[in-house]
Amino acid sequence: MDREAFGARGKKLRTPRAAGIAGIAFSVLLAVAIVLLRISTPSNEAHPGAWLADSGQRHTLALGLSLIPFAGIAFLWFMGVVRDRIGEREDRFIATVFLGSGLLFVAMLFAGAAVAGAIAATADAPTGSPLRADLLETERRITEQLLDVYALRMAGVFVISTTTIAFRTGILPRWLGVFWYASALILLVNSGTVPWANLVFPLWAFVLSIHILRVAPKDEHEPA
């Protein structure tokens, strides 16, 4: 076997496992970040921003926000290796939706985290004057719209496109595909009324990653 063929075989062996590992890292980081953000910013319509007075809650929020950039990086890596695994078999239309929805999801995720971080940073700033309740409520609503509506729906589109690609390339069992389409439906129809619905996406990524890691050793027996 020449060096070029050996390199191609090495790439083929590494790609599925890289996708699985990146997917698991993304799902764990995002799930932990979502939980930390939820418990650190409880809803209190009577006293908006009351949680900012608690330094412990602000520190919990800061920890959750610090995980989001790493979750986004892991997700981009996950997208890259999944697309590399599909290779020349990909449909250009579906692949465009796959790539666009994934990038938009990361953009919305980062934007929502940035607004939440700005709220906490403003509260920590020694301005000497209390933050206006209406301003806090507006910033909170912006964060919720970015994370629970726009990012969530882009995640739903990403799940649909990924599932469709997996079906067309024959790398996905039908029973798992049904679960994935159901997950996408939850992500698409939820409008932020179910706070924990955004955990469906990291759960989906975790299941997909485990599946990739389980089937990856089969590729070792394929000819170079």
Secondary structure, 3 states (H helix, E strand, C coil): CCHHHHHHHHHHHHHHHHHHHHHHHHHHHHHHHHHHHHHHCCCCCCCCCHHHHCHHHHHHHHHHHHHHHHHHHHHHHHHHHHHHHHHHHCCHHHHHHHHHHHHHHHHHHHHHHHHHHHHHHHHHCCCCCCCCHHHHHHHHHHHHHHHHHHHHHHHHHHHHHHHHHHHHHCCCCHHHHHHHHHHHHHHHHCCCCCHHHHHHHHHHHHHHHHHHHHHHHHHHHCCC
